[in-house]
């Protein structure tokens, strides 16, 4: 396919004549064998049209050609991409995509045609978000948040390429900001004595068993709230983590664990006892509510059996911590406390990774690197003591030698 140049003369309203040059290429015939052509232009000079023809012909012959279309970013996102993505990701992820696109991307680039978006436009968007991207306060967004926005835009344009709407993903050539390295001690966690103090402080609280399960298993908030009685094996002293309750647009929905995979967590005897006591208390509540009780088999729920909202669960934890002299940490930091204490106790990293539901032990090591220096110091002392012990009690025939 070579394409050809066509000249057209246009007459303006005031009678002046203008000349435009167009590149015309023949496309494969349609299903009814009708001829199809695409016009590109117009260009003010034949020389510019010839340059464009060479580019279009090259793209056509190398399979990179995309038929011109006027689809805007907003039309693609709202009418095609978001509805399709909903079936491929978790509801919470889909909601995050929708919110970030509607808040940060579409107001500035939504009216742009997909094929007209450039890396420069994206870089300008990222700079604006860093400067004043918060719609409520006018303050700038963090580099981490802006980079997440870039990740979403990249996904949007990748699917546009796969749908033959654009020839390439311009987001791959954009330059989003790099988040600052996270300092290892930024993770909040309690030491063993602090965690013990908290568990003693919440004795008698209606959700006492929930706080203990979170602390002694490292389960995520949604996993604790999604736990069902059928997921508990009292005889085997273990929990099967199969579902989670998450908040999407403040609505509580059932989802899978974060990595989409179920896992089994062994329990200590004291936690089993707390769960058994909690079951008896829940049975009393069920008897009180009688037919109004909404039994969803949830281990931790409201008095009438309905789910506890994740945000409410976190807020309750915050109020309980505020009543103690303990360092202020988030509910999610009980998970960090569990992992940190386990590492210090010498539990194999692979076991900790499996309990937490991480993809691999390497991620666990990276996440909890703040514990490693202390562990290394202890290891160094043990190695030195072992070597010193051998050299003090040994003899030249037992491994001692001289140079």
C-alpha positions as CSV (number, residue, x, y, z in Angstrom):
1,X,0.0,0.0,0.0
2,X,1.4,3.3,-1.1
3,X,-1.4,5.8,-0.6
4,X,-1.7,9.0,-2.6
5,X,-2.1,12.7,-2.2
6,X,-5.2,14.7,-3.0
7,X,-5.7,18.4,-3.3
8,X,-8.9,20.1,-2.3
9,X,-9.8,23.8,-2.7
10,X,-12.1,25.3,-0.1
11,X,-14.0,28.6,-0.3
12,X,-14.4,30.5,2.9
13,X,-17.5,32.6,3.8
14,X,-15.8,35.8,2.6
15,X,-15.1,34.2,-0.8
16,X,-11.4,33.5,-0.3
17,X,-10.1,30.2,-1.6
18,X,-7.8,28.0,0.4
19,X,-5.9,24.9,-0.7
20,X,-5.5,21.8,1.6
21,X,-3.6,18.6,0.9
22,X,-4.7,15.2,2.1
23,X,-3.2,11.8,2.4
24,X,-5.6,9.1,1.2
25,X,-5.0,5.4,1.9
26,X,-7.1,2.3,1.0
27,X,-8.1,0.1,3.9
28,X,-9.1,-3.6,3.6
29,X,-12.6,-4.0,2.2
30,X,-15.4,-4.4,4.7
31,X,-17.5,-7.6,5.1
32,X,-19.6,-6.7,2.1
33,X,-16.4,-6.2,0.0
34,X,-17.1,-2.4,-0.2
35,X,-14.1,-0.2,-0.8
36,X,-12.9,1.8,2.2
37,X,-10.6,4.8,2.3
38,X,-9.2,7.0,5.0
39,X,-8.3,10.7,4.5
40,X,-5.6,12.3,6.7
41,X,-5.2,16.0,6.7
42,X,-5.5,18.6,5.5
43,X,-2.0,20.0,5.3
44,X,-1.2,23.5,4.0
45,X,1.5,22.3,1.6
46,X,2.1,19.2,-0.6
47,X,5.5,18.7,1.1
48,X,3.9,18.3,4.5
49,X,1.4,15.9,3.0
50,X,4.1,13.8,1.4
51,X,5.9,13.5,4.8
52,X,2.7,12.5,6.4
53,X,2.0,10.0,3.6
54,X,5.4,8.3,4.2
55,X,4.7,8.1,7.9
56,X,1.2,6.6,7.5
57,X,2.4,4.1,4.8
58,X,5.2,3.0,7.1
59,X,2.8,2.5,10.0
60,X,0.4,0.6,7.8
61,X,3.0,-1.7,6.4
62,X,4.5,-2.5,9.8
63,X,1.1,-3.1,11.5
64,X,1.3,0.0,13.7
65,X,-1.4,1.9,11.8
66,X,-4.5,3.0,13.7
67,X,-7.6,4.4,11.9
68,X,-8.2,8.0,12.9
69,X,-11.0,8.4,15.4
70,X,-12.4,11.3,17.5
71,X,-13.0,9.3,20.7
72,X,-12.2,11.4,23.8
73,X,-10.4,10.2,26.9
74,X,-13.6,10.7,28.9
75,X,-15.7,8.8,26.4
76,X,-13.2,5.9,26.4
77,X,-13.0,5.8,30.2
78,X,-16.6,6.2,31.2
79,X,-18.2,4.4,28.3
80,X,-15.8,1.5,27.8
81,X,-12.8,1.1,30.1
82,X,-14.4,1.4,33.6
83,X,-17.3,-0.9,32.8
84,X,-15.0,-3.5,31.4
85,X,-12.5,-3.2,34.2
86,X,-15.1,-3.8,36.9
87,X,-15.2,-7.5,35.9
88,X,-11.4,-7.9,36.1
89,X,-10.5,-6.4,39.4
90,X,-11.8,-6.2,43.0
91,X,-14.7,-3.8,43.6
92,X,-12.4,-1.7,45.9
93,X,-9.8,-1.4,43.2
94,X,-12.5,-0.5,40.6
95,X,-13.8,2.2,42.9
96,X,-10.3,3.5,43.4
97,X,-9.8,3.8,39.6
98,X,-13.1,5.6,39.2
99,X,-12.5,8.1,42.0
100,X,-8.9,9.0,40.9
101,X,-9.9,9.3,37.2
102,X,-12.9,11.5,38.0
103,X,-11.1,13.6,40.5
104,X,-7.7,14.1,39.0
105,X,-7.5,13.2,35.4
106,X,-10.8,13.7,33.5
107,X,-11.4,17.3,34.6
108,X,-8.1,18.3,32.8
109,X,-7.8,15.8,30.0
110,X,-11.2,14.3,29.6
111,X,-12.2,16.4,26.5
112,X,-8.9,15.5,24.7
113,X,-9.1,13.0,21.9
114,X,-7.2,9.8,22.8
115,X,-4.9,10.1,19.9
116,X,-4.1,13.7,20.7
117,X,-2.8,13.1,24.3
118,X,0.9,13.6,24.6
119,X,3.6,12.9,27.2
120,X,3.9,16.6,27.7
121,X,0.2,16.9,28.6
122,X,0.6,14.1,31.2
123,X,3.7,15.6,32.7
124,X,1.8,18.9,33.0
125,X,-1.1,17.1,34.7
126,X,1.3,15.4,37.2
127,X,2.9,18.8,38.0
128,X,-0.5,20.4,38.6
129,X,-1.5,17.5,40.9
130,X,1.7,17.9,42.9
131,X,1.1,21.6,43.3
132,X,-2.6,21.7,44.1
133,X,-4.3,18.4,43.3
134,X,-6.4,18.2,46.5
135,X,-9.9,19.3,45.5
136,X,-10.9,20.0,49.0
137,X,-8.0,22.0,50.4
138,X,-6.1,23.1,47.3
139,X,-2.9,21.6,48.6
140,X,-0.7,19.3,46.5
141,X,-1.0,15.6,46.4
142,X,1.9,13.4,47.5
143,X,4.3,12.0,44.9
144,X,3.1,8.5,45.8
145,X,-0.5,9.4,45.0
146,X,0.4,11.1,41.8
147,X,2.4,8.1,40.7
148,X,-0.6,5.9,41.4
149,X,-2.6,8.2,39.2
150,X,0.0,7.7,36.5
151,X,-0.3,3.9,36.9
152,X,-4.1,4.2,36.3
153,X,-3.6,6.4,33.2
154,X,-1.0,3.9,31.9
155,X,-3.5,1.0,32.3
156,X,-6.2,3.1,30.5
157,X,-4.0,3.8,27.6
158,X,-2.6,0.3,27.4
159,X,-6.1,-1.0,26.9
160,X,-6.7,1.7,24.3
161,X,-3.7,0.4,22.4
162,X,-5.0,-3.2,22.7
163,X,-8.3,-2.0,21.3
164,X,-6.6,-0.4,18.3
165,X,-7.7,3.1,19.3
166,X,-4.2,4.6,19.5
167,X,-0.9,3.4,18.1
168,X,1.2,3.6,21.3
169,X,1.0,4.3,25.0
170,X,2.2,7.9,25.5
171,X,2.1,7.3,29.3
172,X,5.2,5.1,28.9
173,X,7.1,8.2,27.8
174,X,5.7,10.4,30.6
175,X,7.7,11.2,33.7
176,X,5.7,10.8,36.9
177,X,7.3,11.9,40.2
178,X,9.2,9.3,42.2
179,X,7.9,8.8,45.7
180,X,10.4,9.5,48.5
181,X,11.9,6.4,50.0
182,X,9.9,5.2,53.0
183,X,11.8,5.2,56.2
184,X,11.8,1.8,57.8
185,X,10.8,3.1,61.3
186,X,7.7,4.8,59.8
187,X,5.8,1.5,60.4
188,X,4.0,1.7,63.7
189,X,4.1,-1.3,66.0
190,X,4.0,-2.3,69.7
191,X,6.6,-4.2,71.6
192,X,5.4,-7.5,73.3
193,X,4.8,-5.8,76.7
194,X,2.8,-3.0,75.0
195,X,0.6,-5.4,73.1
196,X,0.1,-7.4,76.3
197,X,-1.0,-4.2,78.1
198,X,-3.5,-3.4,75.4
199,X,-5.1,-6.9,75.5
200,X,-5.4,-6.6,79.2
201,X,-7.0,-3.1,78.9
202,X,-9.7,-4.4,76.5
203,X,-10.7,-7.3,78.7
204,X,-14.5,-7.4,78.9
205,X,-15.0,-5.3,75.8
206,X,-17.7,-6.8,73.5
207,X,-15.0,-7.1,70.7
208,X,-12.2,-8.3,72.9
209,X,-11.8,-11.5,70.9
210,X,-11.6,-9.5,67.6
211,X,-8.7,-7.4,68.9
212,X,-6.9,-10.5,70.1
213,X,-7.5,-12.3,66.7
214,X,-6.1,-9.3,64.9
215,X,-3.0,-9.1,67.2
216,X,-2.3,-12.8,67.4
217,X,-2.8,-13.7,63.7
218,X,-1.7,-10.6,61.8
219,X,-5.0,-10.7,59.8
220,X,-6.1,-7.6,57.9
221,X,-9.0,-5.5,59.1
222,X,-11.4,-6.8,56.4
223,X,-10.3,-10.4,57.0
224,X,-11.1,-10.2,60.7
225,X,-14.6,-8.7,59.9
226,X,-15.2,-11.2,57.2
227,X,-14.4,-14.2,59.3
228,X,-17.2,-16.7,59.6
229,X,-17.8,-19.4,62.2
230,X,-17.5,-22.1,59.4
231,X,-14.0,-20.7,58.8
232,X,-12.9,-21.7,62.3
233,X,-11.6,-25.1,63.2
234,X,-11.7,-25.3,67.0
235,X,-10.4,-28.9,67.1
236,X,-7.5,-28.1,64.8
237,X,-7.0,-24.7,66.4
238,X,-6.8,-22.8,63.0
239,X,-8.5,-20.2,60.9
240,X,-9.2,-20.4,57.2
241,X,-9.0,-16.9,55.7
242,X,-11.4,-17.1,52.8
243,X,-13.1,-13.7,52.5
244,X,-12.9,-10.1,53.6
245,X,-15.4,-7.2,54.2
246,X,-14.3,-4.0,52.6
247,X,-15.8,-0.5,52.2
248,X,-16.5,0.7,48.6
249,X,-18.0,4.1,48.5
250,X,-18.8,3.5,52.2
251,X,-20.9,0.5,51.3
252,X,-19.8,-2.8,53.0
253,X,-19.3,-5.6,50.5
254,X,-17.8,-9.1,50.6
255,X,-14.5,-9.5,48.8
256,X,-11.6,-12.0,48.6
257,X,-8.4,-11.7,50.6
258,X,-6.0,-9.1,49.2
259,X,-4.0,-11.5,47.1
260,X,-7.1,-13.4,46.0
261,X,-5.9,-16.5,47.8
262,X,-7.2,-18.3,50.9
263,X,-4.7,-19.2,53.7
264,X,-4.7,-21.1,56.9
265,X,-3.5,-19.6,60.2
266,X,-2.8,-21.6,63.3
267,X,-4.1,-20.3,66.7
268,X,-2.7,-20.3,70.2
269,X,-4.8,-21.9,73.0
270,X,-5.6,-18.5,74.7
271,X,-7.1,-17.1,71.4
272,X,-9.2,-20.3,71.0
273,X,-10.6,-19.7,74.5
274,X,-11.4,-16.1,73.7
275,X,-13.2,-17.2,70.6
276,X,-15.2,-19.8,72.4
277,X,-16.3,-17.2,75.0
278,X,-17.2,-14.8,72.3
279,X,-19.4,-17.4,70.6
280,X,-21.3,-17.9,73.9
281,X,-21.8,-14.1,74.2
282,X,-23.0,-13.9,70.6
283,X,-25.5,-16.7,71.2
284,X,-27.0,-14.6,74.1
285,X,-27.3,-11.7,71.7
286,X,-29.0,-13.9,69.1
287,X,-31.5,-15.0,71.8
288,X,-32.2,-11.4,72.7
289,X,-32.9,-10.3,69.2
290,X,-34.8,-13.5,68.3
291,X,-36.3,-13.2,64.8
292,X,-34.8,-9.8,64.2
293,X,-31.3,-11.3,64.4
294,X,-29.7,-11.3,60.9
295,X,-27.5,-14.4,61.0
296,X,-24.7,-14.2,58.4
297,X,-22.4,-16.6,60.2
298,X,-20.0,-13.7,61.0
299,X,-17.8,-14.1,64.0
300,X,-17.5,-10.4,64.6
301,X,-20.6,-8.4,63.9
302,X,-23.1,-5.9,65.5
303,X,-25.4,-7.1,68.2
304,X,-28.2,-7.8,65.6
305,X,-25.8,-9.9,63.4
306,X,-25.2,-7.3,60.7
307,X,-21.7,-6.5,59.5
308,X,-19.5,-4.0,61.3
309,X,-18.4,-1.2,59.0
310,X,-14.6,-1.3,58.6
311,X,-14.2,2.4,59.3
312,X,-16.2,2.0,62.5
313,X,-14.0,-0.9,63.5
314,X,-10.9,1.3,63.1
315,X,-12.4,4.2,65.0
316,X,-13.4,2.0,67.9
317,X,-9.8,0.7,68.1
318,X,-8.5,4.3,68.0
319,X,-10.8,5.3,70.9
320,X,-9.7,2.3,73.0
321,X,-6.0,3.1,72.5
322,X,-6.6,6.7,73.4
323,X,-7.7,5.6,76.8
324,X,-4.4,4.0,77.5
325,X,-0.9,5.4,78.0
326,X,0.3,3.3,75.1
327,X,1.9,4.7,71.9
328,X,-0.8,5.7,69.4
329,X,-0.9,3.2,66.5
330,X,-3.5,2.4,63.8
331,X,-5.5,-0.8,63.7
332,X,-3.4,-2.0,60.8
333,X,-0.4,-1.7,63.0
334,X,-1.6,-4.7,65.1
335,X,-0.6,-6.6,61.9
336,X,2.8,-5.0,61.9
337,X,3.2,-5.7,65.6
338,X,2.4,-9.4,65.0
339,X,5.0,-9.6,62.3
340,X,7.7,-7.7,64.2
341,X,7.2,-9.7,67.4
342,X,7.3,-13.0,65.4
343,X,10.6,-12.0,63.7
344,X,12.2,-11.0,67.0
345,X,11.0,-14.4,68.5
346,X,12.9,-16.2,65.7
347,X,9.9,-17.4,63.8
348,X,11.1,-18.4,60.2
349,X,10.3,-15.6,57.8
350,X,8.6,-18.1,55.4
351,X,6.1,-18.9,58.2
352,X,5.5,-15.3,59.0
353,X,4.9,-14.6,55.3
354,X,2.4,-17.4,55.1
355,X,0.5,-16.2,58.2
356,X,0.3,-12.6,56.8
357,X,-0.7,-13.7,53.3
358,X,2.3,-12.1,51.6
359,X,3.3,-13.2,48.1
360,X,6.7,-14.2,49.2
361,X,9.2,-14.1,52.1
362,X,11.3,-11.5,50.3
363,X,8.5,-9.0,50.6
364,X,8.1,-9.8,54.3
365,X,11.8,-9.2,54.9
366,X,11.7,-5.9,53.1
367,X,8.5,-4.7,54.9
368,X,9.9,-5.5,58.3
369,X,13.6,-4.5,57.8
370,X,13.3,-2.3,60.9
371,X,13.5,-5.5,63.1
372,X,16.6,-6.9,61.3
373,X,19.4,-4.6,62.9
374,X,18.5,-5.8,66.4
375,X,18.4,-9.4,65.2
376,X,21.8,-9.0,63.6
377,X,23.3,-7.6,66.7
378,X,22.0,-10.7,68.7
379,X,23.3,-13.0,66.0
380,X,26.7,-11.3,66.0
381,X,26.9,-11.8,69.8
382,X,26.0,-15.4,69.6
383,X,28.5,-16.1,66.8
384,X,31.2,-14.4,68.8
385,X,30.3,-16.3,72.0
386,X,30.4,-19.6,70.1
387,X,33.8,-18.8,68.5
388,X,35.2,-17.6,71.9
389,X,33.9,-20.7,73.6
390,X,35.6,-23.0,71.0
391,X,38.9,-21.2,71.3
392,X,38.8,-21.2,75.1
393,X,38.1,-24.8,75.6
394,X,39.6,-26.3,72.5
395,X,43.1,-27.6,71.9
396,X,45.4,-27.4,68.8
397,X,44.2,-30.8,67.9
398,X,40.6,-29.7,68.2
399,X,40.8,-27.0,65.6
400,X,43.3,-24.6,67.0
401,X,46.2,-23.7,64.8
402,X,49.1,-21.2,64.6
403,X,50.4,-19.3,61.7
